Amino acid sequence: MKRFATSLLAPFLLLATAQSITSQQSATQKTPYTEGPIWRLFFMRSEPGQLDNYMKNFKERTYPAIIEEKKQGIILDFKILVNTQNADPQDWDIIVAYQFKDQASYETFLPANAKLEGDLVGGPDGTKVTAAQRAGMKKTLSTVFVKELILK
């Protein structure tokens, strides 16, 4: 009796699975976009009068590593964005954005960035100096990952 019931159910289960796969494929084909690279965004607030000092420090101590990471394909792109309409003094005024092919690329970036930037500023001690210098220049408010959608 169990074999009979199983043999009757099998075609229905196969049909339901096939319809589910077909509808998922149709939904995917109907999206008006494709998924693109990911961005890691760091939202920061510069301390009063410290934006230029932070940018100078960043250019000297971090930017050379970013240029090398871009050459090596570790990152796809990099941006610094500034909020020109700061209504609230507690709001962010700087975004530092790194673009990666995907999440796995970001995982590769972390150790490569630590090594490259460390080598350029004098190892772990140089990294501590950089962190100490920047402590009075800016505060990181939040970080987020966003995925770029490319319209078809």
For each residue, the residues with C-beta under 8 A, 3 or more apart:
1: 4 5
2: 5 6
3: 6 7
4: 1 7 8
5: 1 2 8 9
6: 2 3 9 10
7: 3 4 10
8: 4 5 11 12
9: 5 6 12 13
10: 6 7 13 14
11: 8 14 15
12: 8 9 15 16
13: 9 10 16 17
14: 10 11 17 18
15: 11 12 18 19
16: 12 13 19 20
17: 13 14 20 21
18: 14 15 21 22
19: 15 16 22 23
20: 16 17 23 24
21: 17 18 24 25
22: 18 19 25 26
23: 19 20 26 27
24: 20 21 27 28
25: 21 22 28 29
26: 22 23 29 30
27: 23 24 30 31
28: 24 25 31
29: 25 26
30: 26 27
31: 27 28 34 152
32: 151 152
33: 149 150 151 152
34: 31 149 150 152
35: 147 148 149 150
36: 147 148 149 150
37: 76 99 100 101 102 147 148
38: 99 100 101 102 103 106 145 146 147 148
39: 97 98 99 100 145 146 147 148
40: 97 98 100 106 143 144 145
41: 95 96 97 143 144 145 146
42: 95 96 97 140 143
43: 92 94 95 140 141 142 143 144
44: 92 93 94 95 96 138 139 140 141
45: 90 91 92 93 94 138 139 141
46: 50 51 54 93 94 137 138
47: 50 136 137 138 139
48:
49: 53
50: 46 47 53 54 136 137 138
51: 46 54 55 82 93 94
52: 55 56
53: 49 50 56 57 137
54: 46 50 51 57 58 94 134 137 138
55: 51 52 58 59 80
56: 52 53 59 60
57: 53 54 60 61 62 130 133 134 137
58: 54 55 61 62 63 80 96
59: 55 56 62 63
60: 56 57 63
61: 57 58 64 117 120 121 126 130 133
62: 57 58 59 65 66 117 130
63: 58 59 60 66 67
64: 61 67 68 120
65: 62 68 69 113 116 117 120
66: 62 63 69 70 75 78 98
67: 63 64 70 71
68: 64 65 71 72 116
69: 65 66 72 74 75 109 112 113 116
70: 66 67 73 74 75 76 77 78
71: 67 68
72: 68 69 112
73: 70 76
74: 69 70 105 108 109 112 113
75: 66 69 70 78 98 99 100 105 109
76: 37 70 73 99 100 101
77: 70 98 99
78: 66 70 75 96 97 98 99
79: 95 96 97 99
80: 55 58 94 95 96 97
81: 94 95 97
82: 51 93 94 95
83: 86 91 92 93 94 95
84:
85:
86: 83 89 91 93
87: 91
88: 91
89: 86
90: 45
91: 45 83 86 87 88
92: 43 44 45 83 95 141 142
93: 44 45 46 51 82 83 86
94: 43 44 45 46 51 54 80 81 82 83 138
95: 41 42 43 44 79 80 81 82 83 92
96: 41 42 44 58 78 79 80
97: 39 40 41 42 78 79 80 81
98: 39 40 66 75 77 78 106 109
99: 37 38 39 75 76 77 78 79 148
100: 37 38 39 40 75 76 103 105 106 109
101: 37 38 76 104 105
102: 37 38 105 106
103: 38 100 106 107 145
104: 101 107 108
105: 74 75 100 101 102 108 109
106: 38 40 98 100 102 103 109 110 145
107: 103 104 110
108: 74 104 105 111 112
109: 69 74 75 98 100 105 106 112 113
110: 106 107 113 114
111: 108 114 115
112: 69 72 74 108 109 115 116
113: 65 69 74 109 110 116 117
114: 110 111 117 118 127
115: 111 112 118 119
116: 65 68 69 112 113 119 120
117: 61 62 65 113 114 120 121 127
118: 114 115 121 122 123 124 126 127
119: 115 116 123
120: 61 64 65 116 117 126
121: 61 117 118 126 127 129 130
122: 118 125 126 129
123: 118 119 126 127
124: 118 127 128
125: 122 128 129
126: 61 118 120 121 122 123 129 130
127: 114 117 118 121 123 124 130 131
128: 124 125 131 132
129: 121 122 125 126 132 133
130: 57 61 62 121 126 127 133 134
131: 127 128 134 135
132: 128 129 135
133: 57 61 129 130 136 137
134: 54 57 130 131 137 138
135: 131 132
136: 47 50 133
137: 46 47 50 53 54 57 133 134
138: 44 45 46 47 50 54 94 134
139: 44 45 47
140: 42 43 44 143
141: 43 44 45 92
142: 43 92
143: 40 41 42 43 140
144: 40 41 43
145: 38 39 40 41 103 106
146: 38 39 41
147: 35 36 37 38 39
148: 35 36 37 38 39 99
149: 33 34 35 36
150: 33 34 35 36
151: 32 33
152: 31 32 33 34
